[in-house]
Amino acid sequence: MPRSKKKSAQIDLTDAKLAKSFGLGCLNIQGAHLWPVSHFVWDASASLAGATFFCEDLDGWPKTSLLRIEVIRLPKEKDHLADRIRWYTRDRKTRRIRIADGDLFDDSMLLPKAFDETWEQDAFATSKGHVIRIAKHKKFAVIFRFLVQSGSLLGHPIFKRLPKNLSIDTSQWVTDVPEVVEKRKRKSKFTEYSLDDEQESEMWQIVGSVLKRLKLNKVKSISERLPLIEEEITSLRNQKGLTEDEQVDAAIQLGTFVGQHFCWHLDWEWCYLSVSGGEDEYCVCSPDRSMAIAPVDWIYELITNKRCALNCTLTYNMIEAGRLPPSRPGAYKRVG
C-alpha cells in the first residue's frame, strides 16, 4: 500500500519569522516567533513528521546550529523508528560526555516537561555539541536532535525555550507547514547620500596633501601609518596657542586621511549621512552599514581633548579582527 503524500517545504526566514505557535504531528510548540531561525526544512505525512530548524551567524553561536524534531506514529512506523534509533546511537559512547557548557551531560538536560510517565525516555550526548533525546509512547515516538558547532548547548535561545513551550496532544496529527510572519522593517533615522564629484575630488586632494606632508607615501607598512597620525595628534595637543580654525583645519586634514585609510584596507565607503533630528556629517561606513565613523569629528575630539585616548590604531585593529560588539546591518552604529 503506497504511503500518503508528504507535505515538504524549505522556508527562508531572512525577512520573516515563525508564527507564535505551530503543530508538528502530535506536538504543539509555543513561542516559536522568538526563535532566531534562518531557515527550516519541513517534511510530514500521515505517519511521519519532521522539521529541521537552522540558525546561522547567531551572536554567541557563529557557526550553524540546528534543532531536528521527528515524530513517528506507532506501531505503523516501528521499523522506521528502529532504523532512526540505530542511526542516532551508532556513535553513542559508554561514558558520559562533557558538553560545551562544561558539565557532564545527564538525562535531565533539555528535558521537555510535557512528557509524563507514560513515555519511555532516553537521552545522551555523542559529543560536546550534539545531544539526542528519544521519547516513546504506545502510539508515538519523538526524536530530538540538538546540535551546536560553537557556543553553549543549554543556553541556546531555541533549545532552552523548547522544553518549557512544548505540549502534546495525542488526538491530533498536524502535517501543514507552519505559517511565517513577515518581519516588520525598522524605519531608519539615517539617510545616506554618495559623495558628488566635487566632494570626492576635495577628499582626494586632502588625502594627497597629508600623504606628502607627513611622508606617509613612503611608509609601506599599513600598521605604521595610523601610529604616525597619532604622533601628529600628540604634537598638536602639545602646541600652545592653536586657534579654533587651526584645530578644525588639522582635524579635516588628518580625519580625512584616517577615513580613507579605513576605506583602503577595510573596504569601507565614504558617504554623506543625514540624521533625522541631528547633524548631517561626512562618514565612512562598513559595507553592510552596521558601523560608521565620522572621522573629522573623531580626530577633532582627539586634538582638543587630551583626556581622550589616542585610539585610531586600536579601533582599526579591533574592527579588522572582528572584536567590536555586533551591530545589525543598517544601524550605522558609531565607533571611534
C-alpha positions in Angstrom: 0.0 0.0 0.0 1.6 3.4 -1.0 2.3 5.9 1.7 0.3 9.1 1.8 1.8 12.1 0.1 4.3 14.2 2.0 4.0 17.9 2.7 7.5 19.2 2.1 9.0 22.7 2.1 12.2 24.6 2.6 11.3 28.1 4.0 13.8 31.0 4.1 13.3 33.3 7.1 15.7 36.1 6.1 12.8 38.6 6.1 10.3 36.6 8.1 9.8 34.7 11.3 7.8 31.7 12.5 4.3 32.3 13.8 3.9 32.3 17.6 2.8 28.7 17.7 2.6 25.7 15.3 1.8 21.9 15.4 4.1 19.1 14.3 2.4 15.6 14.4 1.2 15.2 17.9 3.3 18.1 19.2 2.3 21.8 19.8 5.0 24.3 20.1 4.6 27.8 21.6 6.9 30.9 21.4 8.3 30.0 18.0 8.2 33.7 17.0 11.2 34.2 19.3 13.3 31.5 17.6 16.2 33.1 15.7 15.8 30.7 12.8 17.4 31.5 9.4 15.5 28.8 7.5 13.8 25.5 8.1 13.0 22.3 6.3 9.6 20.6 6.7 8.5 17.1 5.7 5.3 15.5 7.0 2.9 12.8 6.0 0.1 10.7 7.6 2.6 8.7 9.7 5.9 10.6 9.8 6.5 14.3 10.6 9.8 16.0 10.7 11.3 19.5 10.8 14.9 20.9 10.9 15.4 24.5 12.1 18.7 26.1 11.2 20.4 29.1 12.9 23.3 30.8 11.2 25.5 33.7 12.3 23.9 33.9 15.6 25.6 36.1 18.3 27.3 33.6 20.6 26.8 30.8 18.1 28.6 32.0 14.9 28.6 28.6 13.3 25.5 26.8 12.1 23.4 25.3 14.9 20.2 23.3 14.4 17.2 21.6 16.0 15.8 18.5 14.4 12.4 17.1 15.5 11.0 13.8 14.2 7.5 12.5 15.2 6.7 8.9 14.3 3.4 7.1 14.5 3.4 3.6 16.1 3.1 0.8 15.6 2.8 1.6 11.9 6.3 3.0 11.6 8.1 0.8 14.2 10.7 -0.3 11.6 11.4 3.3 10.7 11.8 4.1 14.4 14.2 1.3 14.8 16.3 2.5 11.8 16.4 6.0 13.2 17.5 4.8 16.7 20.2 2.7 15.1 21.4 5.7 13.2 21.5 8.1 16.1 23.0 5.6 18.6 25.8 4.5 16.3 28.2 7.0 17.8 26.9 6.6 21.4 29.7 6.5 24.0 29.6 4.2 27.0 31.0 7.1 29.2 29.2 10.4 29.9 30.2 13.3 27.7 31.2 16.7 28.9 29.1 19.1 26.8 30.1 22.6 25.6 28.8 24.2 28.8 31.5 22.3 30.8 29.1 19.9 32.5 28.7 16.2 32.2 25.5 15.5 30.3 22.7 13.9 32.2 19.2 13.0 31.0 17.6 15.9 32.9 19.1 18.4 30.5 16.9 19.7 27.6 14.1 17.6 29.0 10.6 18.6 27.7 8.2 18.9 30.6 5.3 17.7 28.5 6.4 14.0 28.6 4.8 12.2 31.6 5.5 8.8 33.0 3.6 7.1 30.1 6.6 8.0 27.9 9.8 5.9 27.9 12.7 8.3 27.6 16.4 8.1 26.7 18.9 10.9 26.2 22.6 11.0 25.5 25.4 13.3 24.1 27.6 12.0 21.3 30.0 15.0 21.5 30.2 18.3 23.4 27.8 19.9 20.9 25.5 17.1 20.0 22.6 15.7 22.1 19.9 13.2 21.2 16.6 12.8 23.1 14.2 9.9 22.3 10.7 9.6 23.8 8.5 6.6 23.1 4.8 6.1 23.7 2.5 3.3 22.7 1.1 5.5 19.8 4.0 7.8 19.1 7.7 8.3 19.3 9.6 11.7 19.2 13.2 12.2 18.5 15.0 15.5 19.2 18.5 16.3 17.8 20.3 19.3 19.3 23.5 20.4 17.5 25.8 23.4 18.0 29.2 23.8 16.4 30.2 26.5 18.8 28.7 28.2 21.9 26.6 26.9 24.8 24.2 23.9 24.3 22.0 24.7 27.3 21.9 28.4 26.7 20.9 28.3 23.0 17.8 30.5 22.5 15.8 27.8 20.9 17.0 24.8 23.0 16.3 26.5 26.3 12.8 27.6 25.3 11.6 24.4 23.7 11.4 22.2 26.8 9.1 24.7 28.5 7.0 25.6 25.5 6.2 22.1 24.1 2.9 20.3 24.7 1.4 17.0 23.5 -2.0 16.2 22.0 -2.2 12.6 21.1 -5.6 13.1 19.4 -4.1 15.4 16.7 -1.8 14.9 13.8 -0.6 18.1 12.1 1.2 18.0 8.8 0.7 21.5 7.5 3.8 23.7 7.0 3.8 26.4 9.8 2.8 29.9 8.8 5.5 32.5 8.8 5.1 36.2 9.5 6.9 39.0 7.6 9.3 40.9 9.8 8.4 44.5 10.4 11.1 46.6 8.8 12.6 49.1 11.1 12.4 52.7 9.9 15.9 54.1 9.7 16.6 57.5 11.1 19.5 57.8 8.7 19.5 58.9 5.0 22.7 58.2 3.1 24.0 60.1 0.1 27.0 59.4 -2.1 29.7 62.0 -2.4 29.3 64.1 -5.5 32.2 64.6 -7.9 33.3 67.9 -6.2 33.3 66.4 -2.7 35.2 63.3 -3.9 37.8 65.5 -5.6 38.3 67.6 -2.5 38.7 64.4 -0.4 41.4 63.1 -2.7 43.2 66.5 -2.6 43.3 66.4 1.2 44.5 62.8 1.3 47.3 63.6 -1.2 48.4 66.6 0.8 48.6 64.6 4.0 50.5 61.8 2.4 53.0 64.3 1.1 53.3 66.5 4.2 53.8 63.6 6.6 55.7 61.5 4.1 53.2 58.7 4.5 53.5 57.7 0.9 57.0 56.4 1.8 55.6 54.2 4.6 54.8 50.8 3.0 53.5 49.0 6.1 49.8 49.5 6.8 50.3 49.1 10.5 52.7 52.1 10.7 50.5 54.8 9.2 47.9 55.3 11.9 50.6 55.4 14.7 52.2 58.2 12.8 48.9 60.0 12.6 48.6 59.6 16.4 52.1 61.1 16.8 50.9 64.1 14.8 47.8 64.5 17.0 50.1 64.3 20.1 52.2 67.1 18.6 49.1 69.3 18.0 47.9 68.7 21.6 51.2 70.0 22.9 51.2 73.1 20.8 50.0 76.1 22.9 48.1 78.9 21.3 46.5 76.9 18.5 43.4 78.8 17.2 40.0 77.1 16.7 40.4 77.5 13.0 43.8 75.8 13.1 42.4 72.9 15.1 39.5 72.5 12.7 41.8 72.6 9.7 44.1 69.9 11.3 41.1 67.7 12.1 39.8 68.0 8.5 43.3 67.1 7.1 44.0 64.2 9.5 40.4 63.0 9.8 40.0 62.7 6.0 43.2 60.6 5.8 42.1 58.3 8.6 38.7 57.8 7.0 40.3 57.0 3.7 42.7 54.6 5.5 39.6 52.6 6.6 38.3 52.6 3.1 41.5 51.4 1.6 42.1 48.5 4.0 38.6 47.5 5.3 36.5 48.1 2.2 34.6 50.9 3.9 33.0 53.7 1.9 32.6 57.4 2.2 29.1 58.9 2.3 27.2 61.9 3.4 24.9 60.8 6.3 21.8 62.8 7.1 20.4 62.1 10.6 16.8 62.9 11.5 16.8 65.2 14.5 20.6 65.5 14.4 23.5 66.9 12.4 24.4 65.8 8.9 28.0 64.6 8.6 30.6 63.0 6.3 31.2 59.4 7.4 33.0 56.3 6.4 30.8 53.2 6.7 31.2 49.4 6.8 29.9 47.6 3.7 26.7 46.5 5.4 26.3 49.9 7.1 26.3 48.3 10.6 29.1 50.7 11.7 30.0 54.3 10.8 32.8 56.7 11.8 32.7 60.5 11.4 36.5 60.8 11.1 36.8 64.6 11.1 34.7 64.8 14.3 36.6 62.0 15.8 40.0 63.5 15.2 38.9 67.0 16.3 37.9 65.4 19.6 41.3 63.8 19.9 43.1 67.0 19.1 41.1 69.2 21.5 40.6 66.8 24.4 43.8 65.4 26.0 41.7 63.1 28.2 40.6 61.1 25.1 42.8 58.1 24.5 44.5 58.1 21.1 42.6 55.1 19.7 42.9 55.3 15.9 45.1 52.3 15.7 43.2 50.3 18.3 39.9 51.0 16.7 41.2 49.9 13.3 42.7 46.7 14.7 39.6 45.8 16.6 37.4 46.2 13.5 39.8 44.2 11.4 39.9 41.4 14.0 36.1 41.5 14.4 36.3 42.2 18.1 33.8 45.1 18.3 30.3 44.4 19.7 27.9 43.2 16.9 25.6 45.6 15.3 22.7 44.9 12.9 23.1 45.9 9.2 21.9 49.4 8.5 22.3 50.6 12.1 25.2 52.9 11.3 26.5 52.3 14.9 29.1 55.0 15.7 32.5 53.8 16.5 35.8 55.6 17.1 
